[in-house]
């Protein structure tokens, strides 16, 4: 008898599959614009200097490898909540707190299971398009998943259609919003757009779940928190998922948190008791190292300033690469067609390239990006923008 006889094979993740294809490509001029990691001028995903210094201190001073508890590192949770909500937020005293999770993905799964367990029958609404893992995480938790328009087939932000759709979402449902650097499109809402979304959320009594994975990569650490802080100030309840993968370069350390804003201190503790119970059945306690690194940096003025400067340098590099690519497309008569690349924010761009064009880029020029046309701008090489522009021109004409 074979217990596994009827088990079918699941197709591999298309983005992770690009890693294997890229590595197997022998073309020395190949470009990896697929996997969402920041790369420096040498094509490496660096460890920030602030992180290395914090790690050195931890190695010298760490005295135990014991468990850190269901909610994780308390100092990390406190300092990260300040970074997200602002050090002067009145919610910090008793209405907001973070539960540490294995990365931002873990925070999303914790939120999904919390909604399924504690807010039964609530649906969740995702932007169309959104990060594919959003789809699978909430479906796996058994939630009813709906969608609202965000970017259309014309590769333009659809604010009016988004607001119209949200105004018909069933009262009490959850709406997932990208705080900044929308993944996968790179198109972000303006401050006025966010205020209009907030009014719809209030009118429909929706619970916002704000995914905040790229703080500092859009317009700056403080500027990128605009929507989160606006909603936290105006609403009694809010869920926020935060990731330290990108801005601290802690990809493999899996460091993130689910931040809860509640109406009262008592209700906050009620919610946190549920989160601790759910987390116990998911991962018991989160990994300690990444959280200790982040806490060490944010608690030390010198390290924090160094880290902030490094985040700003990464942000400016990505913005420069965006502008450089559009400029390189100008001799091919394509700068206007791809002008939206400089209007987008963060690591990703919905380029507007079709799946057929993406396939041609891969097969003919060894340029790797997701089939939807999403490209990781942080994977560009400033010295090879003309090469990439030429390849894009070849597949577009």
N, C-alpha and C positions, 0 to 999 in steps of 0.2 A: 504493500500500500504506500502511495506517495502522498504525503500530507500537502505538498506544495504543487501538486500536479496542475491544479486549475488556476494557479496564480499567473497573471499576465504581466508582461513587461511594460513599464511606464516609460514614455519617451523622456529623454534627458532634458534638463533645463536648457532652453535655447541660448540664453546668455552665457551660462557656464560652458556650454558646448563650444562657444566661440574660442574659449581659452585653448582647448585641445587643437582646434583647427588652426589657430594662429601659431601655436608652438610647432605644429607639424609642417608649416609653410617654410620652405627653404629660401624664399625670396629675401635678400638682405634689405630691400627697400619696403618691407611690409610695415603696415600701420595698424595698431590695435586701438580702435575707437569704440569698442564694445563694452567691456567690463567696467563697471562704475567705480574706479579708484582714481585718486589724484596721482599724477605723475609729474616729476620735475623735468628740468631741461635735459637730463641724461636718460629720461625714460624710466626712471625708477620711482617707486612709491616710498618716499623717505619717511624716516622716523623723525618727528620734530625734535629740535635740540632741547626744548623744554621737557619733552617726554624722556629723553635719554638722561638728563640731569635728575629728574624726579626718580627715575628707575634706579640710578646709582645710589641715591639717598635711601631708597627703600631696601635695596640689597644690604646696605650697611646697618640700617636701623631695624629691619623687620625681625620680630622675635617669635612669631608663631605662624602656623598655616591652618589654624583652627577655622571653623565655620564662622561666617560673618552675619548670620541671621536671615530670616525670611525676607525682610525689607532691604537687606544689603548693608553696605557701609553707610553709617548714619552721617558722617561728615560729607561724603560724596553726595548723598541725597540732598543735604541742606544746601551745599554750595552750588550744585547743578540747578536746583530750583531757583536760587537767586540769579544765576546766569540767564535762565529762561524767562522768569517773571520780572526781573529787575531787583536790584538790591534794596530798593525803597518800596517795594510792593507791600501794601497793608495785608495781603493774604498770607504773608510768610509767618505771621505770628501764630495763627491757629487754623487757617482755612485751606492751606495748601501743603502737600507733602509728596515726596517721591518714593516709589518702590523701585529698587535697582533690578535690572533685568539683563539677560544675556543679549546685548545689542538692542538696537531699535526694533528689530524683527521680533525679539522676545517681548518687548513692550507691546507691540501690536497684538501678539497672540494672547498676552495677559489681558489686554483690553477686550479682545474678542470673547474670551471665555467669561470674563466678568459680565459683559453685556448678556451673553447667552444664559448665564446662571442667575443673575440678579435683576435683569430687565427683560424678562421673557416676553416674547412676541414682538419685540422691537426689531425693526429692520435697520440695515445700514446702507447708506448711499455713498457711492464712490464716483469720482470724476471719470468722465469718458474722454480720453484714456486715463489710466492710472498705472502705478507700479504693479506689474502682474502679480506679485506676491500678495498684494492687498486682496486680490480676488480669491486666491486659494486659502489664505489664512482665515478670512471671515466665513467662507463656505465650509471649511473644515470644522469651524466652531458651531456649525448648524444655523448660522444666521441667514435671514432673508436678505439677499444682496440686490440693490437697485443701483441705477446710474443716473447722473445728471450731466448734461452737455458741458464740455469745457473747451476743447479745441476741435474744430470741424475739419472736414475733408479739404478745406481751403487753407489749412494750416494757420488759422487765425483764432485768437481767443474769442469765445462766445459768451460774453458776460451777460447779455440780455437773456439768452436762452438758458443759461445757468440759473439766473434768478427766477425765471418763469417756472422752470422745473422744480426748484426748491420750494417755491410757493405752493406747490401741490403735493409735497411730501406729507405722508400721514403724520399727524401731530404726535410728538413724543419720540419719533424715530431718531436715529443717530446719523449724523452727516460727517463724513471724513473729509477734512480740508488739509491741503498742503500749505504750511506756513510760508514757505519761500522755496525758490529753486525747484519748481514743480517737476516731479519725476513721472513721466519721461519727457515732457514737452519743453521745459525751461521757461514757459510763459507764466508770469506771475500777475496776480491782481494788484491794482493800484490801491492806495489808501482809501480813496473814495469808493472803489469797488468793495473793499472789505467792509466799509461802513454799511453799504447796501445789503451785503450778505448778512451782516449782523442783524439788521432790522427784520429780514425774512426769518432768521433763526429765532428771534424773539417772538414774532407773530405766530410761527408754527410750533413754538415751544419745543424746538429740536435740541438734542444734546450734541454739541460739537466734539468731535475727536480730531484734534489737530496734530498732524504728523510733522514733526520738526527735526528733520534728519540732517539739515545742511546749514545750521546757524553759522553765520560768518562768511558763507560762500556766495551770497547774493550781493547785498549792498553794504554789509558790515554786521558785526555781532549785535549791536544795538538796533540798527535799522531793520534787520531781518526778524526781530522779535515783535515788530509792530502789531501784527494781527493777533498773536498770542496774548499780548498784554492788553490790547483793546478788548478782546473777548473776556479775558479774566476780570477786567475792571467792570464790565457791563453785565455779566451773567453770573448767576449764583453757582452754577455747576459747569465743570469743564474737564475734559480728559486731554492730556498732552503726552505724546510719545516723543522722547528725545534720544538722540543717538550721538555717541562720541567717536564713531568710526571715522568720519571724514575730518572734522575740525581738530581732532586730537591725533589723527592717524592711527587709531587703535583698532583697525579693521579686524584682525584675528583675535583680539582680546575680548571681543563681544561685550561691549560696555554701553549700557543704555539705561533708560528709566521710564516708568509710567508715572506721570505727575497728575495728581487729582486735586481739583479745586472744588470744595464743597461749600454749602451755604453756612454751616455751623461747624464748630470744633467737634461737637459730638457726632455729627453725621460723617465728618471726615474719618473719625476713628472707626465708625461702623463700616465704611467702605474699605478702609485699610485692613480690617479684620478679614473681610472677604478676599481681598487681594492676597493676603498672606496664606489663606487656606488654599486658594487656587494655585498659587506659586508652589506651594508644598507638593502638589500633585503633578507639577510640570517639571521643575528642576530642583526642588527642595530649597537650596540656597544658591545665589548667583556666584559667578567667579569673582575673586577678590582683586586680582592684580591691576586690571585696567581701572577699576574704581579708585584704588589707592593712588594710582598715578594721577588721575584727574583731580582728586582731592588735594594731593600734594601741590599741584600746580596752582589751583584756584585759591589755596590757603596761603600762598607765599607771594607777596607783591612782586618780587623780582622775577620769579618764574612765570607768574601770570602775565606780566608785561612782555616778557620774551615770547610767550605763547601767542598773545594777541598780535604781536608784530608778525609772527610766522603765519598766522591765519590770514592776516591782511595781505601778506606777500602772495599767498596761494590765491586769494581772491583776485588780486590785481593781475596775476599771471594768466588766470583763466579769461578775464575780461580782455586782456591784451591779445590772447590767442583768437578769441572771437573776432575782434576787430581786424586782426591780421589776415584771417582767412577770407573775410569779406573783401578786404583790399586786394588779396591775391586773385580773387575771382573777377576783379574789375576788367583786366585785359581780355577776358573771355566773354565779356558782355553779360555777366551773371551777378554782378554785385547788387543790383536792385532786386533780383529774384530772391537772393539769399540775405537781404538786409535784415530780416527778422532775427538772424543769428545774434546780432549785436543788441537786440531788444530783449532777448531772453536772459535769464539769470541762472547762475550755478553751473554745475558740471555738465548738464545734459542739454541737448538741442534736438528738437524735432526739425530735422533739416528740410523736410518736404520731399526728400528723395523717395521714389517708389520702391517696392520690394524687388522689382526687376532691375532697377538701377543699382540698388544695394548689392544684388547678386553679381552684377557685372563688375562693380568695384572690387568685390572679393575675388572673383575668378580671373579678371584681367589685370588688376593692379595691386592685389594683395592688401586691400584696404578693408578692414573688418569692422562692421557695425551691425546693430540689431536690424532685423528685417523690416521693422516699422519705419526705418530711417532715423531712429534715435542714435545720436552720436555723442560719445563722451568727449566734450571739449577739452577736458583736462588731460586727455591722452594725446593731444596734438603736439607736434614737434615744430617749434618756431622756425627752424632751419629748413623745414620740408613743406611749408605751406604752399609754395608754388607747385610742388609735385602733386600735392593733394588737389589743389585747384584745377590743375591740368587734367587729372583723372576724373574729377567731377564734371568738367566741361565735356570730356569725351563721352560720358554716359548720358549727358543731358542733351547733346546735339545729335 
